[in-house]
Amino acid sequence: MNFVNTPVVDPTLDLVAEIQRLRTEKNAVILAHYYQAAEIQDIADFIGDSLDLSRRAAETDADMIVFCGVRFMAEVAKILSPQKKVVLPDLKAGCSLEDSCPPEEFKKFVEAHPDHMVLSYINCSAAVKALTDIIVTSSNAEHILNQLPQDQKVIFAPDKHLGGYLSRKLNRDMLLWQGTCMVHELFSEKELIKLKARHPNAPVAAHPECPDQILQHAEHVGSTSSILKFALESEADTLIIATEPGIIHQMEKAAPHKTFIGAPGADGNCSCNTCPYMALNTMEKLYLCLRDEGPEIDLDEQTRVAAEKPLRKMLELSTSINTPKDLA
């Protein structure tokens, strides 16, 4: 079965030219996450991780935001820019972390711990954001936690691995929602050890959504933008990358003299670690999305307003963080 389910578009159409034409005609901006397909990254106006793209969404003066990522990212753009049309190439592009935290269940969990401040990773639905005090990303979570009193009780959701990593690093006890990312869960410690044995001088750069047994083998743990920065600045000529392999495209463009190896899954390769939700967005769907101005992200105003408050708080508390310049 073809998970991507690419729509039929005239094969003689020059998709790059048409996307560029429509982008200009409609005053649209194309934002792409590092985990998108290479051809989508190459045509995007801006490429980044969740924090950087959140800022881009808030700052753009375009009439239409085309978000090449997953649904929660496009929702963030709509929350921060309600007056703009926000579209997503495929509305089915969800997120396993988002799915692991149903709003109704999370609401009960939060209500059962009224003395806790709620920090939610940005990989969650607008409804969960509306139940949150401060949104965080993997780029800024440590920075934000360090601004909270040590005795402040904290609920961290939805990623138990990111929450556990922060808890261990900061020596801070937090109540963790038990959500996980399907992509980062699939990395195999056994196969990673084998790969390191074949490349003993290759450092491992891992995303904190990985389980602890993977992080223990990493020389660097950080967000996608942090991993990219580390990979480019490292003196090593070969690196092992433990996150969604879409990020490797930017690494290879910026440092073609280096070798980047995706961390393996249980079968000894990294093909299983490609996010199927990110892969739903294709060049054909991007073209149709621009042409038809849809599928459009629509949020009820009560949820949007409630979700905006913790997002604005995140941006306020993250102003001193510098993210890498775009490599587009």
C-alpha positions in Angstrom: 0.0 0.0 0.0 1.3 3.5 -0.9 1.1 5.5 2.4 1.9 8.7 0.5 -1.1 8.4 -1.8 0.2 11.0 -4.3 -2.6 12.7 -6.3 -2.5 12.5 -10.1 -1.1 15.6 -11.7 -0.3 16.2 -15.4 3.2 14.6 -15.7 4.3 17.2 -18.3 3.7 20.0 -15.8 6.9 21.7 -14.5 6.0 21.6 -10.8 8.9 23.8 -9.7 8.0 26.5 -12.1 4.2 26.3 -11.3 4.9 26.4 -7.5 7.1 29.4 -7.9 4.5 31.1 -10.1 1.6 30.4 -7.7 3.7 31.5 -4.7 4.3 34.9 -6.3 0.7 35.3 -7.6 -0.9 34.5 -4.2 1.7 36.2 -2.0 2.3 32.9 -0.3 5.2 31.8 1.9 6.3 28.2 2.0 7.7 26.9 5.3 9.3 23.5 5.4 10.4 21.4 8.3 13.8 19.7 8.2 12.1 16.4 7.9 10.4 17.1 4.6 11.5 15.5 1.3 14.6 17.1 -0.2 12.7 18.6 -3.2 10.3 20.4 -0.8 13.1 21.7 1.3 14.8 23.0 -1.8 11.8 25.1 -3.0 10.8 26.4 0.5 11.2 30.0 1.4 12.3 29.0 4.9 13.5 25.7 6.4 13.8 25.1 10.1 12.8 23.2 13.3 9.6 23.9 15.3 10.9 26.9 17.1 12.3 28.7 14.1 9.2 28.0 12.0 7.0 29.2 14.8 8.8 32.5 14.7 8.6 32.6 10.9 4.9 32.0 11.1 4.4 34.9 13.5 6.6 37.3 11.5 5.6 36.6 7.9 3.7 39.3 6.0 2.5 36.9 3.3 -1.3 36.5 2.7 -1.1 32.7 2.8 1.2 30.4 4.7 1.8 27.0 3.1 3.2 24.8 5.9 5.1 21.8 4.6 5.2 19.8 7.8 2.6 18.1 9.9 -0.8 19.4 11.2 0.2 20.6 14.6 2.9 22.9 13.0 0.3 24.4 10.6 -2.0 24.9 13.6 0.7 26.9 15.3 0.9 29.2 12.3 -2.8 29.7 12.4 -2.9 30.3 16.1 -0.2 33.0 15.8 -1.5 34.5 12.6 -5.3 34.1 12.6 -5.9 36.7 10.0 -3.9 34.7 7.4 -4.9 31.7 5.4 -2.9 28.7 6.5 -2.8 25.6 4.3 -1.2 22.1 4.6 -0.5 20.0 1.5 -2.1 16.9 3.2 -4.5 17.3 6.1 -3.8 13.7 7.1 -0.2 14.6 8.0 -0.5 14.1 11.7 1.9 13.2 14.4 2.2 10.1 16.6 3.1 12.2 19.6 0.0 14.3 19.1 -2.0 11.1 18.8 -0.5 9.8 22.0 -2.1 12.7 24.0 -5.9 12.8 23.5 -7.2 16.2 24.8 -10.0 14.7 26.9 -7.7 12.4 28.8 -5.0 15.0 29.2 -7.6 17.4 30.6 -8.5 14.9 33.3 -4.8 14.4 34.0 -4.2 18.1 34.4 -7.2 18.6 36.6 -6.0 15.8 38.9 -2.8 17.8 39.6 -3.9 21.4 40.1 -0.7 22.4 41.9 1.4 21.6 38.8 2.4 24.0 36.0 1.8 22.4 32.6 4.6 22.4 30.0 3.7 20.8 26.7 6.1 20.0 23.9 4.9 21.8 20.7 4.2 18.4 19.1 0.6 18.3 20.4 -2.8 19.4 19.2 -4.2 22.9 19.6 -6.7 21.5 22.2 -3.8 20.2 24.3 -2.0 23.6 23.9 -5.1 25.2 25.2 -4.7 23.2 28.5 -1.1 24.3 28.8 0.8 27.0 30.7 3.9 27.2 28.5 4.7 25.5 25.2 8.3 24.3 24.7 10.3 22.9 21.8 13.4 20.7 22.0 15.4 23.9 21.2 14.1 25.9 24.2 12.8 23.4 26.8 15.9 23.5 29.0 16.2 27.2 28.7 12.5 27.7 29.8 12.7 25.1 32.6 15.7 26.9 34.0 13.6 30.0 34.3 11.1 28.3 36.6 11.6 28.0 40.4 13.2 24.7 41.3 10.3 23.9 43.7 7.7 24.5 41.0 5.8 21.2 40.3 5.7 20.5 36.6 3.7 18.3 34.3 5.6 17.6 31.1 3.7 16.3 28.0 3.4 14.5 25.7 6.9 13.1 25.1 8.2 10.9 28.0 11.7 10.6 26.4 12.2 14.3 26.1 10.8 14.9 29.5 13.0 12.2 31.0 16.1 13.6 29.3 15.3 17.0 30.8 14.6 15.6 34.2 17.9 13.8 34.3 20.0 16.6 32.9 18.4 19.3 35.1 17.9 17.1 38.2 14.3 18.1 38.2 11.4 15.8 39.2 8.6 16.2 36.7 5.3 14.3 36.2 5.6 12.9 32.7 2.8 12.1 30.2 3.7 8.7 28.6 3.7 9.7 25.0 6.4 8.8 22.4 7.4 9.5 18.8 7.0 6.4 16.6 10.1 7.4 14.5 12.5 7.9 17.4 11.3 4.8 19.2 12.4 2.6 16.2 16.1 3.2 16.6 17.9 0.0 17.7 20.6 0.2 20.4 22.0 -3.2 19.3 22.3 -2.0 15.6 23.7 1.4 16.7 26.4 -0.3 18.7 27.3 -2.4 15.6 27.4 0.7 13.4 29.6 2.5 15.9 32.0 -0.4 15.9 32.3 -0.1 12.1 32.8 3.7 12.4 34.7 4.1 15.7 35.5 7.8 15.0 32.0 8.8 14.0 30.2 10.8 16.8 26.5 10.2 17.3 24.1 13.1 17.3 20.7 12.3 18.6 17.3 14.0 19.2 16.1 13.9 22.8 12.9 12.2 21.6 15.0 9.1 21.4 14.8 6.6 24.2 17.5 6.9 26.9 19.4 3.7 25.7 20.0 5.6 22.4 21.0 8.9 24.0 23.5 7.1 26.2 25.6 6.4 23.0 25.4 10.0 21.8 28.1 12.6 21.8 25.6 15.3 21.2 21.9 15.5 22.1 19.7 18.3 20.8 17.0 19.6 18.5 17.1 19.2 14.8 18.7 22.7 14.4 21.2 21.8 17.1 22.1 18.5 15.5 22.6 20.3 12.2 24.9 22.9 13.8 26.9 20.1 15.6 27.2 18.1 12.4 28.6 21.0 10.4 31.0 22.2 13.1 32.3 18.8 14.1 35.8 18.0 13.0 34.7 14.4 12.2 34.3 13.5 8.6 31.7 10.9 9.3 28.7 11.3 11.7 25.8 9.1 12.8 22.5 10.9 12.9 19.8 9.6 15.3 16.7 11.5 14.2 14.4 11.6 11.1 16.8 11.3 8.1 15.3 14.3 6.2 17.7 16.5 8.1 20.6 14.8 6.3 19.7 16.6 3.1 20.7 19.9 4.6 23.9 18.4 6.1 25.0 17.1 2.7 24.2 20.4 1.0 26.3 22.4 3.5 29.1 19.8 4.0 29.4 17.6 0.9 32.8 16.5 1.9 31.4 14.7 5.0 29.5 11.4 5.3 26.3 11.3 7.3 24.8 7.9 8.3 21.3 7.6 9.6 21.1 5.6 12.8 19.7 2.1 12.1 16.4 0.5 13.0 16.0 -3.0 14.2 16.6 -4.4 10.7 20.0 -2.7 10.5 19.0 0.2 8.3 17.3 3.5 8.8 14.5 3.3 6.2 12.0 2.5 8.9 12.8 5.8 10.6 11.4 8.0 7.9 8.3 9.7 9.3 5.3 8.5 7.3 3.3 11.6 8.3 6.0 14.0 7.0 6.2 11.9 3.8 2.5 12.5 3.1 3.5 16.0 1.7 4.7 15.7 -1.9 5.5 18.2 -4.6 2.3 17.3 -6.4 0.3 18.0 -3.2 2.2 21.3 -2.7 1.3 22.4 -6.2 -2.4 21.6 -5.7 -2.4 23.2 -2.3 -1.2 26.4 -3.7 -3.5 26.2 -6.7 -6.6 25.4 -4.7 -5.6 27.3 -1.5 -6.4 24.2 0.6 -6.7 22.1 2.6 -7.1 25.0 5.0 -6.4 24.9 8.7 -9.5 26.1 10.6 -9.6 26.4 14.4 -12.5 27.6 16.6 -11.7 30.9 18.1 -12.0 29.8 21.8 -9.4 27.1 21.3 -7.2 29.3 19.2 -7.1 32.1 21.9 -6.5 29.6 24.7 -3.7 28.0 22.7 -2.1 31.3 21.8 -1.3 32.3 25.4 1.2 29.4 26.1 2.7 29.9 22.6 3.3 33.6 23.2 4.8 32.8 26.6 7.2 30.4 24.9 8.3 33.0 22.4 8.7 35.6 25.2 10.9 33.2 27.2 12.9 32.2 24.2 14.0 35.6 22.9 17.6 35.1 24.0 18.0 31.8 22.1 19.8 32.1 18.7 18.8 29.5 16.1 21.1 28.7 13.1 20.6 30.8 9.9 18.6 29.1 7.2 20.5 27.0 4.8 18.0 27.3 2.0 
